[in-house]
């Protein structure tokens, strides 16, 4: 008999890992700069990285960029808070309580199949061209990923563990708080990651609803004046927001689930 050999992945130094992660974006930036310098990419198609940097300085200097960022982040944050909170509560109710699943799950699954962009005209009729319509659209978009992840994570909780807690006299909500939610934490964080990413996507759609402020308004103004440098700035900001959202969830995973990092470190 041959003893099976398990392959252990050695951990890389953090500086090397960060360098390798940066190679992809730097290669894209280099290719962009090279195409602009050789004339393969003209300014009317896309401004060069230097021109985009100048546009950042211009917008930051006159205060437009800071104001737009504040408005857009507020919209995305409020929508995410409402949507993820609703998805968390509904996921616990349908995942842990049989009556909640029977009453709510089928209706939520039907609503989940409706693209949130299809709701834009309806929200404009309901709320008008207001902040409420924008925040509501982001809330709807972010609620369903959180709901699906939470419901699945709660259902996968070990029933023997729940029964043991009941034998100790814990009520249903106490079991949810002390057993179910901690056990479903990986699924909750996965749902939060998807919801945060969708909050940025929904923000782009929401700011197309006749916005008079925010990153979407800057894009609309830049489009009117064919300012590809400002358009590139806005697109990059949306990308950075999505990357930052993903980084926040990764940080939460390290703080809330330190055992996962230790286990992964032992198998690398």
C-alpha positions in Angstrom: 0.0 0.0 0.0 1.3 3.4 -0.9 0.5 6.2 1.5 -1.3 9.0 -0.3 0.7 12.2 -0.4 -1.2 15.4 0.1 0.2 18.4 -1.7 0.8 21.4 0.6 0.8 24.8 -0.9 3.5 27.0 0.5 2.4 30.5 1.6 3.9 33.4 -0.4 5.3 36.5 1.3 2.6 39.2 1.5 4.7 41.7 -0.6 5.1 39.2 -3.4 1.4 38.4 -3.4 0.5 42.1 -3.6 3.0 42.6 -6.4 1.5 39.7 -8.4 -2.0 41.1 -7.9 -0.9 44.5 -9.2 0.7 43.1 -12.4 -2.6 42.7 -14.2 -3.9 46.3 -13.7 -0.4 47.7 -14.4 -0.3 45.7 -17.7 -3.6 47.2 -18.7 -2.5 50.7 -17.8 0.7 50.2 -19.8 -1.2 49.0 -22.8 -3.6 51.9 -22.6 -0.7 54.4 -22.4 1.2 52.8 -25.3 -1.9 52.8 -27.5 -2.5 56.5 -26.7 1.2 57.4 -27.4 1.3 55.6 -30.7 -2.0 57.1 -31.9 -3.8 53.8 -32.1 -6.2 55.2 -29.5 -7.2 58.7 -30.3 -8.6 61.2 -27.8 -12.1 61.3 -29.4 -12.3 57.5 -28.6 -10.6 57.5 -25.2 -8.3 60.0 -23.5 -4.8 59.0 -22.5 -4.0 58.1 -18.9 -2.2 61.5 -18.5 -5.3 63.3 -19.7 -7.4 61.3 -17.3 -5.1 62.2 -14.4 -5.4 65.9 -15.4 -9.2 65.5 -15.4 -9.1 64.1 -11.9 -7.1 67.1 -10.7 -9.5 69.4 -12.4 -12.6 67.8 -11.0 -11.1 67.6 -7.5 -9.8 71.1 -7.6 -13.2 72.6 -8.3 -15.0 70.3 -5.8 -17.1 68.5 -8.3 -15.6 65.1 -7.8 -15.8 65.2 -4.0 -19.4 66.3 -4.1 -20.4 63.7 -6.6 -18.6 60.9 -4.7 -20.4 61.9 -1.5 -23.8 61.8 -3.2 -23.2 58.5 -5.0 -21.8 56.8 -1.9 -24.8 57.9 0.2 -27.1 56.5 -2.4 -25.3 53.2 -2.7 -24.9 52.9 1.1 -28.5 53.6 1.9 -29.8 51.2 -0.8 -27.3 48.5 0.4 -28.4 48.9 4.0 -32.1 48.6 3.2 -31.7 45.8 0.6 -29.2 43.7 2.5 -31.1 44.1 5.8 -34.3 43.0 4.2 -32.7 40.1 2.5 -31.1 39.0 5.8 -34.4 39.1 7.7 -36.4 37.4 5.0 -33.6 34.7 4.5 -33.7 33.9 8.2 -37.5 33.7 8.3 -37.8 31.4 5.3 -34.7 29.4 6.1 -35.5 28.7 9.7 -39.2 28.8 10.0 -41.3 26.3 7.9 -44.3 28.6 7.9 -42.2 31.5 6.6 -40.9 29.4 3.8 -44.3 28.3 2.8 -45.8 31.8 2.9 -42.9 33.9 1.5 -40.4 31.9 -0.5 -42.4 31.3 -3.7 -43.4 34.9 -4.0 -39.8 36.1 -3.4 -38.5 33.7 -6.0 -40.9 35.1 -8.5 -39.9 38.6 -7.8 -36.2 37.6 -7.9 -36.5 36.6 -11.6 -37.6 40.1 -12.5 -34.6 42.2 -13.7 -34.2 45.2 -11.4 -33.7 47.4 -14.5 -37.2 46.6 -15.6 -38.4 48.4 -12.4 -37.0 51.8 -13.4 -40.1 53.0 -15.2 -42.4 51.8 -12.5 -40.3 53.4 -9.7 -40.4 56.7 -11.7 -44.2 56.5 -11.8 -44.3 55.7 -8.0 -41.7 58.0 -6.6 -41.0 60.5 -9.4 -37.5 61.7 -10.2 -36.4 61.7 -6.6 -33.7 60.2 -4.4 -36.3 57.7 -3.1 -36.6 56.1 -6.6 -32.8 55.7 -6.8 -32.3 54.3 -3.3 -35.3 51.9 -3.8 -33.8 50.6 -7.0 -30.5 49.9 -5.3 -32.3 48.3 -2.4 -34.3 45.9 -4.6 -31.1 44.9 -6.5 -29.2 44.1 -3.4 -31.9 42.3 -1.4 -32.1 39.1 -3.5 -28.5 38.0 -3.4 -28.5 38.4 0.4 -31.8 36.6 0.6 -30.7 33.6 -1.4 -27.3 33.3 0.5 -28.9 33.7 3.9 -31.7 31.3 3.3 -29.3 28.6 2.0 -26.9 29.1 4.8 -29.6 28.9 7.5 -31.0 25.7 6.0 -27.6 24.1 6.1 -27.3 24.5 9.8 -26.8 21.2 11.5 -30.2 20.1 12.8 -28.7 18.0 15.6 -27.0 21.2 16.9 -30.3 23.0 16.8 -32.0 20.2 18.7 -29.3 20.2 21.3 -29.8 23.9 21.9 -33.5 23.4 22.2 -32.9 20.7 24.9 -31.0 23.3 26.9 -34.1 25.5 26.8 -33.2 28.1 24.2 -36.0 29.7 22.3 -36.2 30.0 18.5 -34.8 33.6 18.2 -32.0 32.7 20.7 -31.0 29.8 18.6 -31.0 32.0 15.5 -28.8 34.5 17.2 -26.4 32.2 18.9 -26.3 29.1 16.6 -27.8 29.7 13.2 -26.3 33.0 12.2 -22.8 32.2 13.3 -23.0 28.9 11.5 -24.3 30.6 8.3 -21.6 33.3 8.5 -19.7 32.2 5.4 -22.9 32.2 3.3 -23.9 35.6 4.8 -20.6 37.2 3.8 -20.8 35.7 0.3 -24.3 37.2 -0.1 -23.0 40.5 1.2 -20.2 40.5 -1.4 -22.7 39.9 -4.2 -25.0 42.6 -2.7 -22.2 45.2 -2.5 -21.1 44.5 -6.1 -24.7 44.8 -7.3 -25.1 48.1 -5.3 -22.5 49.6 -7.6 -24.2 48.2 -10.7 -27.6 49.4 -9.6 -26.0 52.8 -8.7 -25.0 53.3 -12.3 -28.6 52.5 -13.4 -30.2 54.6 -10.7 -28.1 57.7 -11.6 -29.4 57.5 -15.1 -32.8 58.6 -13.7 -32.4 62.3 -14.6 -29.8 62.9 -11.9 -28.7 66.4 -11.1 -25.8 65.3 -8.9 -23.5 62.3 -8.4 -21.1 60.4 -10.6 -23.9 59.6 -13.1 -24.5 63.4 -13.5 -20.9 64.0 -14.2 -21.0 61.2 -16.9 -24.0 62.8 -18.5 -22.4 66.2 -18.6 -19.2 64.7 -20.0 -21.2 62.9 -22.7 -22.8 66.1 -23.7 -19.4 67.8 -24.2 -17.6 64.7 -25.6 -15.1 64.7 -22.6 -13.8 61.2 -22.8 -11.3 62.0 -20.1 -14.1 62.7 -17.6 -16.0 59.7 -18.8 -13.0 57.6 -18.1 -12.6 59.1 -14.7 -16.2 58.2 -13.8 -15.9 54.6 -15.2 -12.7 54.1 -13.2 -14.5 55.4 -10.0 -17.2 52.9 -10.5 -14.6 50.2 -10.8 -12.7 51.3 -7.7 -16.0 51.4 -5.8 -16.6 47.8 -6.8 -13.1 46.7 -5.9 -13.3 48.5 -2.5 -16.6 46.8 -1.7 -15.0 43.4 -2.4 -12.0 44.4 -0.2 -14.3 45.3 2.7 -16.0 41.9 2.6 -12.6 40.2 2.5 -11.5 42.2 5.6 -14.7 41.2 7.3 -14.0 37.6 6.5 -10.6 37.9 8.1 -11.9 39.6 11.2 -15.1 37.4 11.7 -13.7 34.1 10.5 -10.0 33.9 11.6 -10.1 30.1 11.6 -10.7 30.0 7.8 -7.5 32.0 7.2 -5.6 29.6 9.5 -7.0 26.6 7.8 -6.2 27.9 4.3 -2.7 28.8 5.4 -2.1 25.2 6.4 -3.0 23.9 3.0 -1.2 26.3 0.8 
